[in-house]
Amino acid sequence: MAEHSVIILKPYPMEIGQKIHIEGGPRSGDWEVIGLNERKVKLRCPVSLREFEWDRFCYFAEEQQHRKWPGKD
């Protein structure tokens, strides 16, 4: 197996009450986390107070060098 530069994505461990800012995409802007479960996140806009529930979409990313790819999961 060859070694490559690989981007690792992990679900971001959000907590209820966190204030977040999303840069880019259709959900960009400021939000407050008001609900969570294994699959969904519920956010409230602090300006309009509108609430939205979406599949979890926020990830922490890091790049690792010299990683074997593809790996065995």
C-alpha positions, 0 to 999 in steps of 0.5 A: 500500500502506498503512502499519501497525503490524506485529509481526515474528517471527523464529526465535530463534537457540538454541544447545545448552547454553542455559538457557531459561525459557518463560512461559505455555503448555503448555511453561512452565518451565525447560529446557536446550537439548540438541539442535537442527536446522533444524526441531526443538529438543530440551529437557531439564527440569532437575528431572525430566531428561525430554527432549522434542523439538518443532518449533521454536516460540520466536520473537523478536518486535518491533513496527515502526511505519509498515511497508507491509503486506502486503509482497511476499515 
